Every structure is written in structure tokens, then in C-alpha cells.
């Protein structure tokens, strides 16, 4: 084997190893971040459900925002929760419309 061949082989092996070790630490880091976020995500999920209930019971936007502030959320988090509630209610309405349409077609 020539020196050139050996260095190429080493470079390729080294790159793969670097990619693998880089991926491992990157994935571990991502998993760590996800684990740290999990409780926050659960809390946001719970708040989304609570806000959705409040809105169904006729609570206004100010009331909802006040409630979220009491929970210690900042404006960005409040925006996230309200966005999720909006998306959730849109999805539910779409599902209800779809069921309604299917029932109408059956009738």
C-alpha cells in the first residue's frame, strides 16, 4: 500500500468515526434538552386544556391571559399557549364539521 492510500483510508475512517462520535454527543444533548423540556411541555399541555375549558365556559381573552400570568408564564409562553388552543379548537371544529358532513351524506 502506498502512503497516499493509507492516508486516504485513515481520513475516511476518521471522518466516519468523527461523524459517529459527533452524532452520539449531539443525540445525547438533544435527548437531555427534550427531557428538560418534557415537564414544561406537560405543563403547557395542561394549561392548553385548562384555557380551552375556560373559553368553552365563556372566559374572555383578558381573563385567560390573567390566569396564565398567575401561572408564571411570560408573554412568549402565553402566546404559545393561546396559539396551541387556537390550533386545537380549529382541529376539533374541522373534525366536528367532517362528522357533520358525513352524517348529512348518510341522511
C-alpha positions as CSV (number, residue, x, y, z in Angstrom):
1,X,0.0,0.0,0.0
2,X,1.2,3.5,-0.8
3,X,1.4,6.2,1.8
4,X,-1.3,8.1,-0.2
5,X,-3.7,5.1,0.0
6,X,-3.1,4.8,3.8
7,X,-3.8,8.4,4.5
8,X,-7.0,8.3,2.4
9,X,-8.1,5.2,4.3
10,X,-7.3,6.8,7.6
11,X,-9.1,10.1,6.6
12,X,-12.2,8.2,5.6
13,X,-12.2,6.1,8.8
14,X,-11.5,9.2,10.8
15,X,-14.4,11.0,9.2
16,X,-16.8,8.2,9.9
17,X,-15.7,7.9,13.5
18,X,-15.9,11.7,13.9
19,X,-19.4,11.6,12.5
20,X,-20.4,8.8,14.8
21,X,-19.0,10.3,17.9
22,X,-20.4,13.7,16.9
23,X,-23.8,12.1,16.4
24,X,-23.7,10.4,19.8
25,X,-23.0,13.5,21.8
26,X,-25.4,15.5,19.7
27,X,-28.2,13.0,20.2
28,X,-27.4,12.7,23.9
29,X,-27.6,16.5,24.1
30,X,-30.9,16.6,22.2
31,X,-32.3,13.9,24.5
32,X,-31.2,15.9,27.5
33,X,-32.8,19.0,26.2
34,X,-36.0,17.1,25.5
35,X,-36.0,15.6,29.0
36,X,-35.6,19.1,30.4
37,X,-38.4,20.3,28.2
38,X,-40.8,17.4,29.0
39,X,-42.1,18.8,32.3
40,X,-42.6,22.2,30.6
41,X,-44.4,20.6,27.7
42,X,-46.7,18.7,30.1
43,X,-47.4,21.9,31.9
44,X,-48.2,23.7,28.6
45,X,-50.4,20.8,27.6
46,X,-52.3,21.1,30.9
47,X,-52.6,24.9,30.5
48,X,-53.9,24.5,27.0
49,X,-56.6,22.1,28.2
50,X,-57.5,24.5,31.1
51,X,-57.6,27.5,28.8
52,X,-59.8,25.6,26.3
53,X,-62.2,24.8,29.2
54,X,-62.2,28.4,30.3
55,X,-63.0,29.6,26.8
56,X,-65.8,27.0,26.5
57,X,-67.2,28.3,29.8
58,X,-67.2,31.8,28.3
59,X,-64.0,33.3,29.7
60,X,-62.7,36.3,27.8
61,X,-59.1,36.8,26.5
62,X,-58.2,39.1,29.3
63,X,-59.3,36.6,31.9
64,X,-57.4,33.8,30.2
65,X,-54.2,35.9,29.9
66,X,-54.6,36.9,33.6
67,X,-54.9,33.3,34.5
68,X,-51.8,32.4,32.5
69,X,-49.8,35.3,34.1
70,X,-50.8,33.9,37.6
71,X,-49.3,30.6,36.5
72,X,-46.0,32.4,36.0
73,X,-45.9,32.5,32.2
74,X,-44.3,35.3,30.3
75,X,-45.7,36.9,27.1
76,X,-43.9,34.4,24.8
77,X,-45.3,31.4,26.7
78,X,-48.8,32.9,26.8
79,X,-48.6,33.4,23.1
80,X,-47.6,29.7,22.7
81,X,-50.5,28.5,24.8
82,X,-53.0,30.7,23.0
83,X,-51.7,29.6,19.6
84,X,-52.0,25.9,20.7
85,X,-55.5,26.5,22.0
86,X,-56.5,28.1,18.7
87,X,-55.0,25.3,16.7
88,X,-56.6,22.7,18.9
89,X,-60.1,24.3,18.6
90,X,-59.7,24.6,14.8
91,X,-58.8,20.9,14.6
92,X,-61.8,20.0,16.7
93,X,-64.1,22.1,14.6
94,X,-62.8,20.6,11.5
95,X,-63.3,17.1,12.9
96,X,-66.9,18.0,14.0
97,X,-67.6,19.5,10.6
98,X,-66.3,16.4,8.9
99,X,-68.5,14.2,11.2
100,X,-71.5,16.5,10.5
101,X,-70.9,16.3,6.7
102,X,-70.6,12.5,6.9
103,X,-73.9,12.4,8.8
104,X,-75.6,14.7,6.3
105,X,-74.4,12.5,3.5
106,X,-75.8,9.4,5.3
107,X,-79.1,11.1,5.8
